[in-house]
Amino acid sequence: MLIGVKLRNPRTWVHTNFGQELSKRLNAAFYGLNEIINPQTELLVTNDISEAELANLPKLIAVICPTSGREGIPINALRSRGIAVYINADQVGQCVAAYAEHHILAFMDNGKQNFLDGKKIIILGYGNVGSRVFKKLAAHGGEYIIVRRDIDAPPVAPFCQYANLSNML
């Protein structure tokens, strides 16, 4: 079975050997933004695929979306072809929040219970991931500014403000 890996924005990855390393570890082909995915690909790990690309993948049987968002995945087109789609936004959100908490604990924890007190934390986005990161970190104190476009339900807490980008643009 061939596995293809495609990232939405490969410019995010600054390591020149990232593609080769990923290919070696996953036994997969790494596809950048403008590269053509091998038509023999059966399993694709991506968070962005166009319907034109999908039409060029006759052997595709499954797509795994490793991110929380699904706006780059044509779910209906995949399902109409019987291609399995694996997206678990809940699990991704939990993992990213735990990852953020772990690194902040490793960086900041000095044995105090509320070691983020007196610190200002800015969270960009308050969707599936941002809301979970806020809940994890708020347990450690701190003051929060949450930035999001069209925030509907900001957390109600005396230590939290929010900035609605729609009002700023």
Buried (B, 14 or more C-beta within 10 A) or exposed (E): EBBBBBBBEBEEBEEEEBBEEBBEEEEBBBBEEEEEBBEEBBBBBBBBBEEEBBEEBEEBBBBBBEBBBEEBBBEEBBEEEEBEBEBEBEEBBBBBBEEBBEEBBEEEEEEEEEBBEEBEBEBEBBEBBBBBBBEBBBEBBBBBEBBBEEBEEBBEEEBBBBBBEEEEE
